[in-house]
Amino acid sequence: MAQKATIYKVELSVCDMDRHYYETHKLTVAKHPSETDERLMVRVLAFALNAHENLEMTKGLSTDDEPDIWQKSLSGELELWVALGLPSEKVVRQSCGKSNKVIVYSYGGRTAEMWWDKIKTKTTRFDTLRVMNFSEKDTCDLGELACRSMKLQVNIQDGEVMVSVDETIVYVTPIEWKSAG
């Protein structure tokens, strides 16, 4: 019998001083049975880093042809495609063909470094692609914050990220591996 997704209710307050974006989002996030708390929290963090009124979580892991997060224009064009983890070069190429802007948030320590070493030369032609990496320690610490009902505060300033839940604070430093042209 197939397991069902676990529903997480997230009140996400974003204070992004780099983009001058200050909003609170009420998210209902479905955690796929094969998804870890770490990945769930990376997904929420990626949402916060790109927060916009039209940004949406997608079905993610349960579909191959959708990103984890996307932003569509009012006319339905894909403006932003956000993928997590270590997508294949083929998936990256297809994503760049479908969307005006693509961001990959990789994580996983040495495994992520090996993935990037393998595909980085094949991504140079994609001007719309940005690749960011989170350290293994940062994402593990984020995973510890996960609970079914969360009030998250995310502050972003000068590329540094502070995520807090109640009295617990996790600092995350995204590392840019590839910038969009």
C-alpha positions as CSV (number, residue, x, y, z in Angstrom):
1,M,0.0,0.0,0.0
2,A,1.4,3.4,-1.0
3,Q,2.2,5.8,1.8
4,K,0.6,9.2,1.7
5,A,2.3,12.5,1.9
6,T,2.6,14.2,5.3
7,I,1.2,17.7,5.4
8,Y,3.2,20.5,7.0
9,K,1.7,23.9,7.8
10,V,4.3,26.7,7.5
11,E,4.0,30.3,8.3
12,L,7.0,31.7,6.6
13,S,8.0,35.3,7.3
14,V,10.6,36.6,4.8
15,C,12.6,39.7,5.4
16,D,14.9,39.9,2.4
17,M,16.9,43.1,2.7
18,D,18.9,42.2,-0.5
19,R,15.7,42.3,-2.7
20,H,13.6,44.6,-0.4
21,Y,11.0,41.9,0.0
22,Y,9.0,41.7,3.2
23,E,6.1,39.3,3.4
24,T,4.5,36.4,5.3
25,H,3.4,33.4,3.4
26,K,1.1,30.7,4.7
27,L,2.3,27.4,3.0
28,T,0.8,24.0,3.0
29,V,3.7,21.7,2.1
30,A,3.2,18.1,1.3
31,K,6.2,16.0,2.3
32,H,6.6,13.0,0.0
33,P,7.1,9.7,1.8
34,S,10.7,9.4,0.4
35,E,11.5,13.0,1.3
36,T,13.7,13.7,4.3
37,D,13.2,16.6,6.8
38,E,16.4,18.0,5.4
39,R,15.1,18.2,1.9
40,L,11.8,19.5,3.0
41,M,13.5,22.4,4.8
42,V,15.8,23.1,1.9
43,R,12.6,23.4,-0.2
44,V,11.1,25.9,2.2
45,L,14.4,27.8,2.3
46,A,14.6,27.9,-1.5
47,F,11.0,29.3,-1.4
48,A,12.1,32.0,1.0
49,L,15.2,32.9,-1.1
50,N,12.9,33.5,-4.2
51,A,9.8,34.6,-2.4
52,H,7.3,36.3,-4.7
53,E,3.5,36.5,-4.7
54,N,3.4,34.2,-7.7
55,L,5.9,31.6,-6.4
56,E,4.4,28.1,-5.8
57,M,5.4,24.8,-4.5
58,T,4.7,22.0,-7.1
59,K,4.2,18.3,-6.8
60,G,8.0,18.1,-6.9
61,L,9.2,14.5,-6.2
62,S,6.0,12.9,-7.5
63,T,6.5,14.3,-11.1
64,D,9.5,14.3,-13.4
65,D,8.5,17.2,-15.6
66,E,8.0,19.8,-12.9
67,P,10.5,21.6,-10.6
68,D,10.2,21.7,-6.9
69,I,9.1,25.4,-7.0
70,W,8.0,27.6,-9.9
71,Q,6.8,31.0,-10.7
72,K,4.5,31.7,-13.6
73,S,3.5,34.9,-15.1
74,L,-0.1,35.9,-15.2
75,S,-0.2,34.7,-18.8
76,G,1.1,31.2,-17.7
77,E,4.7,31.5,-18.9
78,L,7.3,29.9,-16.7
79,E,9.4,32.7,-15.3
80,L,11.4,30.8,-12.6
81,W,12.2,27.1,-12.3
82,V,13.7,26.0,-8.9
83,A,15.2,22.5,-8.6
84,L,16.7,20.9,-5.5
85,G,19.4,18.3,-5.2
86,L,21.5,17.0,-8.0
87,P,19.6,17.0,-11.3
88,S,21.1,15.3,-14.3
89,E,22.6,17.4,-17.1
90,K,19.6,16.4,-19.2
91,V,17.1,17.8,-16.7
92,V,19.1,21.0,-16.3
93,R,19.1,21.4,-20.1
94,Q,15.4,20.8,-20.4
95,S,14.6,23.1,-17.5
96,C,16.6,25.9,-19.2
97,G,14.5,25.3,-22.3
98,K,11.2,25.6,-20.5
99,S,11.8,28.6,-18.2
100,N,13.2,32.2,-18.4
101,K,15.3,31.6,-15.3
102,V,16.5,28.3,-13.6
103,I,18.0,28.0,-10.1
104,V,19.4,24.7,-8.8
105,Y,20.0,24.5,-5.1
106,S,22.4,21.6,-4.5
107,Y,23.3,20.1,-1.2
108,G,24.8,16.9,0.1
109,G,28.4,17.7,0.8
110,R,31.0,15.7,-1.2
111,T,28.3,14.1,-3.3
112,A,27.2,17.6,-4.5
113,E,30.8,18.6,-5.2
114,M,31.3,15.5,-7.4
115,W,27.9,16.1,-9.2
116,W,29.0,19.7,-10.0
117,D,32.5,18.7,-11.2
118,K,30.8,16.2,-13.6
119,I,28.2,18.6,-15.1
120,K,29.6,22.2,-14.8
121,T,31.4,22.3,-18.2
122,K,28.1,21.2,-19.8
123,T,26.2,24.1,-18.2
124,T,28.3,27.0,-19.4
125,R,26.1,27.7,-22.4
126,F,23.0,28.2,-20.2
127,D,22.9,31.9,-19.5
128,T,19.6,31.6,-17.5
129,L,21.0,29.0,-15.1
130,R,22.2,29.7,-11.6
131,V,23.6,27.0,-9.3
132,M,23.8,27.5,-5.6
133,N,25.1,25.1,-3.0
134,F,24.3,24.6,0.7
135,S,26.8,23.0,3.0
136,E,26.0,19.7,4.6
137,K,26.2,21.2,8.1
138,D,23.7,24.0,7.1
139,T,21.2,21.6,5.6
140,C,21.5,19.1,8.5
141,D,20.9,21.9,11.0
142,L,17.8,23.1,8.9
143,G,16.4,19.5,9.0
144,E,16.5,19.6,12.8
145,L,14.0,22.5,12.7
146,A,11.3,20.6,10.8
147,C,8.0,20.0,12.6
148,R,4.4,19.6,11.3
149,S,3.4,23.2,12.2
150,M,6.1,25.8,11.9
151,K,6.5,29.6,12.2
152,L,9.7,30.3,10.4
153,Q,11.4,33.7,10.2
154,V,13.9,34.0,7.4
155,N,16.2,37.0,7.3
156,I,18.4,37.6,4.2
157,Q,21.1,40.2,4.1
158,D,24.3,40.5,2.0
159,G,23.7,36.9,0.8
160,E,23.7,35.5,4.4
161,V,20.6,33.7,5.6
162,M,19.3,33.4,9.1
163,V,16.4,30.9,9.7
164,S,14.7,31.0,13.1
165,V,12.0,28.9,14.7
166,D,11.1,30.0,18.2
167,E,14.5,30.4,20.0
168,T,16.5,28.2,17.6
169,I,18.5,30.0,14.9
170,V,20.3,28.4,11.9
171,Y,22.7,30.4,9.8
172,V,23.0,29.4,6.2
173,T,25.6,30.6,3.7
174,P,24.6,29.8,0.1
175,I,27.6,29.4,-2.1
176,E,27.2,30.4,-5.8
177,W,28.7,27.8,-8.1
178,K,27.3,29.4,-11.3
179,S,25.8,32.8,-11.8
180,A,23.2,33.5,-14.5
181,G,24.6,35.4,-17.4
